[in-house]
Amino acid sequence: MNLEQNKQNAIAFYKMAYEGNPKEAVNQYIGKEYIQHNPDVADGTKGFIAYFERMQQEYPDKSIAFVRCIAQGDLVALHTHQTWPGNDQYVTMDFFRFDTNGKICEHWDAIQQIPKQSANPNTMY
């Protein structure tokens, strides 16, 4: 396992799909299978592509910043900051599992909207 390469590939994959080219992201970074754990996205690559194509059509002006990237074994975790139209902001944590060929084969995530007010002065990053 090349942890640094997996980290770079996870970021490139997510960025490419999020910015509107999920088909190319799948072609470059997904292995023979893709197991999806997000309940809003159908399993497999077709569901992934359909979800991100629809998201790009509905919200072309969204943006993403990668705050942290951590790799261990065959897993990569991404901590991101997403900004959507109307300054609607989210923190996400995505986990990707890589196969023995260095391709992404499984995904989990958690998404939380950043509130307008907080009980403490700390950011969510």
Buried (B, 14 or more C-beta within 10 A) or exposed (E): EEBEEBBBBBBEBBBBBBBBBBBEBBEBBBBEEBEBEBEEBBEBBEBBBEBBBEBBEEEEEBEBEBBEBEBEEBBBBBBBBBBBEEEEBBBBBBBBBBBEEBBBBBBBBEEEEBEEEEEEEEEBE
